[in-house]
Amino acid sequence: MQKILTADRSETYLNEEVGECYHSLKGAAEEATQKYVIPCKIKELAKTGKIRILDVCFGLGYNSAMAISIALEENHQCEIEVIGLEYDPEIINKIQEVSPPITFFSHYKKLTPTNLEFQHGKVKVKVLLGDANETAKQLTENHFDAIFFDPFSPKTAPEMWQVHLFQEMWRVMKSTGILATYSCARMARDNMAAAGLMYDDGPIWGRRGPGTIATKWTSIF
Ligand SMILES: C[S@@+](CC[C@H](N)C(=O)[O-])C[C@H]1O[C@@H](n2cnc3c(N)ncnc32)[C@H](O)[C@@H]1O
């Protein structure tokens, strides 16, 4: 895997097999804030004193590490649980080789393929290693305030954007939960809707189109 410096000086990797980078070249750390932390209202959630985040396709963990940093800045007493879903031990290993401008990231260096969880104060982080389509089934229902949904693109990884995985996301989200993703692909949005998620445009940042944010339908029955 080739290391690449993005425009905000945070590092990413090019996955040659997939033909895609792990982050936006406009700025990997900034992408975490713009595409995930802001749309999922992490700052606002921090004020409640407790946040549960599901980081789907954890990779180097930038998205959740940024969320923790911003939440603790807002409320240093905040209790935070992060569950990451990732299937590639090689990218977990690469956490040792990057130093993004994300305050909490130094703690993520405790994660290795053989040590997939740690606790620091009131922050707990755990990565479930395996295919997210399977590991998602182990998650508790009605549990997460925020889901960061960050697979490779629908074109190269269609298996990550199918109805059954969005149904799992629906199951594990709280009724007030928010799912955010960088993609606005038609297929992704149709499959979200088929799983009972209501979607809207997310922020436009680093790409021509907007991202997508999704919440649970509120039943009128
Ligand atoms: C776009 S990158 C995510 C970048 C990551 N969020 C970060 O901050 O570094 C996509 C990630 O999905 C992972 N992935 C691909 N297929 C997967 C699967 N079936 N289950 C779990 N993770 C998968 C890849 O290994 C890769 O780390």
The ligand as an SDF file (V2000), in Angstrom:
LIG
                    3D

 27 29  0  0  0  0  0  0  0  0999 V2000
  -12.6740    3.9840    2.5340 C   0  0  0  0  0  0  0  0  0  0  0  0
  -11.8130    2.9120    3.6130 S   0  0  0  0  0  0  0  0  0  0  0  0
  -12.2940    3.5040    5.1950 C   0  0  0  0  0  0  0  0  0  0  0  0
  -11.3620    4.5150    5.8130 C   0  0  0  0  0  0  0  0  0  0  0  0
  -11.5170    4.6400    7.2890 C   0  0  0  0  0  0  0  0  0  0  0  0
  -12.8260    5.0370    7.7020 N   0  0  0  0  0  0  0  0  0  0  0  0
  -10.4310    5.4860    7.8930 C   0  0  0  0  0  0  0  0  0  0  0  0
  -10.7130    6.5030    8.5420 O   0  0  0  0  0  0  0  0  0  0  0  0
   -9.2800    5.1380    7.7190 O   0  0  0  0  0  0  0  0  0  0  0  0
  -12.7660    1.4410    3.5030 C   0  0  0  0  0  0  0  0  0  0  0  0
  -12.4360    0.3890    4.5400 C   0  0  0  0  0  0  0  0  0  0  0  0
  -13.3750   -0.6900    4.4310 O   0  0  0  0  0  0  0  0  0  0  0  0
  -12.7240   -1.8790    4.7560 C   0  0  0  0  0  0  0  0  0  0  0  0
  -13.5650   -2.9790    4.2590 N   0  0  0  0  0  0  0  0  0  0  0  0
  -13.7420   -3.3590    2.9890 C   0  0  0  0  0  0  0  0  0  0  0  0
  -14.6150   -4.3830    2.9140 N   0  0  0  0  0  0  0  0  0  0  0  0
  -15.0070   -4.6480    4.1980 C   0  0  0  0  0  0  0  0  0  0  0  0
  -15.8910   -5.5820    4.7720 C   0  0  0  0  0  0  0  0  0  0  0  0
  -16.5630   -6.4760    4.0200 N   0  0  0  0  0  0  0  0  0  0  0  0
  -16.0510   -5.5600    6.1040 N   0  0  0  0  0  0  0  0  0  0  0  0
  -15.3940   -4.6720    6.8770 C   0  0  0  0  0  0  0  0  0  0  0  0
  -14.5170   -3.7460    6.3770 N   0  0  0  0  0  0  0  0  0  0  0  0
  -14.3380   -3.7420    5.0460 C   0  0  0  0  0  0  0  0  0  0  0  0
  -11.3850   -1.7380    4.0880 C   0  0  0  0  0  0  0  0  0  0  0  0
  -10.4330   -2.6240    4.6030 O   0  0  0  0  0  0  0  0  0  0  0  0
  -11.0720   -0.2720    4.3850 C   0  0  0  0  0  0  0  0  0  0  0  0
  -10.3520   -0.1390    5.5670 O   0  0  0  0  0  0  0  0  0  0  0  0
  1  2  1  0
  2  3  1  0
  2 10  1  0
  3  4  1  0
  4  5  1  0
  5  6  1  0
  5  7  1  0
  7  8  2  0
  7  9  1  0
 10 11  1  0
 11 12  1  0
 11 26  1  0
 12 13  1  0
 13 14  1  0
 13 24  1  0
 14 15  1  0
 14 23  1  0
 15 16  2  0
 16 17  1  0
 17 18  1  0
 17 23  2  0
 18 19  1  0
 18 20  2  0
 20 21  1  0
 21 22  2  0
 22 23  1  0
 24 25  1  0
 24 26  1  0
 26 27  1  0
M  CHG  2   2   1   9  -1
M  END
$$$$
